[in-house]
């Protein structure tokens, strides 16, 4: 009898404890909103990733020519180092007099230093947006300036507004300009009607044709290329 009463008491306690457990609430509207927000955020991130990828490949194509320049300079420096190492190992090197050896090493060291400096300068130009073509660097500025302001900006970088010395150079500049007009270094400020290049290059009348436009620069006439400011 006592055992039955105890069992009934235990059963009542267990039933009471079970009835006190809170029921799991249904998903709230806030949870659904958060999930929707996260889904939209993931979609936006995916779109941004695609856009960045497209921009990356566009920049990659533009840097191919500049990368080629850097590789050529690096190869030249490496060949110079290899030649220097081979010279040290050559048997004929031992036959040179001490003074001749020192003079030769001095010249080699100077050449290496000069080449390294040229390579460093090349990379610094390329890194800030200069374009290399046929031995010259060109910079196409997006800032609107007068002809005089453009020439002064070029001179501050140790350059001048570009001259056009050949049809090939004209073709290159037109392809880079893509229809936009840029100042060039052709002017008759010293003598009206006598056109000259600011960098001293001889002017060829046959190159003018319809590719040049007459504008006003520094109070007198100057020309722009139908190709903003660029230096050579």
N, C-alpha and C positions, 0 to 999 in steps of 0.2 A: 504493500500500500504506500509506504513512504517513498519507495523507489519510483512508483508511478507518478506521485506528486512531484518529485524532483525532475523527472523527465519532462512532465508537462510544463514546469516552470522554465526549464532550459529552452524548450521549444518556443515558448512565448517570448523569451529574451531574444532568441535568434530572429523570430519574425519581426519583432520591434526594431531590431538593428537594421534588418533588410529594408524595412519600410522607410527608414531615415535616409537611405542613400539617394542623393539627388539625381534626377533624370538628366541625361545628356541633352543640352539645348540644341535645337536645330541650327543649321548654319545661318548666320546672321547676314543681313544685307551688306554690312560693312566688309565682311570677309569676301563676298562676291565682288564688291567694288575694288578691293585690294588686288584680287586675282585679275580682274579686267585691266587695272592700271599696269600691273606687271606684264601682262600680255602685250599691251600697247607699247610699253617701254622696250620690250625685247624686239618688237617689230621695228621701232625707230632705230635701235642699235644696229639691227641688220641692214637697214637702208643706209645708215651712216657708214657702215663697214664697206658696203658696195661702192659708195661714192668715193671713199678714201682710196680704195683699190684702183678705181678708174683714174683718179688724179695721179696716183703713183706711177702707173704705166705711161701716162702722158709725159710726166717729168722724166721718166727713164729714157724715152725716145729723144727728148731734147738734150739729154746729157751724154748721148752716145758719142758725139763728135768730141766733146770736151774730155770724155774718158779716154778716147783714142789719143788725144794730145798728151795726156798725163802718162799713158803707157809708153808712148814713144820716148818721152823724156826720161822715164824710169829705165827703159832699155838702154838708152845712151849712157846713163850714169853707170849702169851695171857693166856694160862693155868696157867702159873706161877703167873700172875697178879690176876687171879681169885682165886687161892689158897690163895694168900696173903690176899685178901679181905675177904674170908670165915674165915680165921684164926682170923681176927680182930673181926668178929661178933660172934665167938664161945664163949660159956659160960665158957669153961674151960680156955680160955685165961685170964680171970679175976683172976684165982687162981694162976697164976704164980707170982713169986716174981719180984720186980722191976728190979733187976739186971739181972735176967733170961730173962725178956722181952726185955731189951735193947740188950743183947747178941744175942737173937734170931732175933730181927729186923735187927741187924747189919749183921748177916749171910745172911738173906733174901735179904737185899739190895746189899750185895756183889755178891750174886748169880744172881740177876737181872742185875747188872752192867756187870758181866762176860758174861751173855747170850746176852745182847744187843751188847757188843763188838764183840762177835763171829758172831752175825747176821750181823753187819756192815762189818766185815772182809769178810764174805761170799759174801755179795753183791758187795764189791769192787773187789774180785777175778772174780766173774761172769761177771761184767761189762767190764772187759778188756780182756775177751776171754778165761778164764780158764774153764776147763770141770770137773765136779764132778762125781766121780764113786766110790761106795763102801767105802766111808769115806776118799777118797783122791782127791786132785785136780791135774789135768794134763794140761799142756800148750804145744800145738803143734806149734812150731815156723816155720815161712816160710823163715827165714834167713839161708843161707848156712854158716856153721861154721865147724872148726875142732872139734875133740872130746874135747880137752882141752878148747877151747873157749866156747863150749856148756856147759861144766861143770861149768866154771866160771860164765857164764851168769845165770845158775840156782842158784848158790851159792849167787849171788848178790840179789836174791829174797828170800833167806833163804831156798833154796831147793837143790836138787841134780838131776842129770839125773836119770830117773826112774829105779827102780828095777822091776822085774817080779816075783811075789811070788806064782802065781797059774795059772792054765790053763785058768780059767775064766778071770783073768786079761790079759793074753796073747790074748785071743779072743777079749776082749774089745779094746785093743790097735791096733790089726790088723784091726778091723772094722773101727776105727777112722782114721787110717793111709791111708787106701784105696790104698795100693800098693806102697806107697812112703817109702823110707828108712829114719829112724830117729835114731839118736844116743841114746843109752841107757847107764846106769851107770855100765856096766860090763867090767872089765879090768883086765889084769894080769901085770900091770906096776910094782907092788912091787916084784912079783916073777913070771917069765915066766912059763906059764902052770897052774898056780894057780889062777883061776878066782874068783874075788870078786866083790860085789856090792859096789859102792861108798857111799851109805847111810847106810851101815852096815848090810843090810838084808842078811840072810844066802842064799848062792847060791845052787840051786837044779839042778844037772846035767841033770835030766830028762826033764827039761823045754827047754833046748837048741834046740834039734832036728834040723830041717832044717829051723827054723824061724829066726835064727841069721846069720849075715854076719860078717866076720872078716874084720876090717879096721885098719888104723893107727891113733892113737890119742896121741898127745904129744910125738912123737918119739917112742912109743911102741904100741903093739897091744891093740885094744879095739874092742868092738862089737857094731854093730848097729842092730836094729830090722827091719825086712823087712816090715816094716810097712809104713833148717829144723832142729829141736832140740826140745826136750820136757823135762819138769821138772816134778817131783812129789813132 
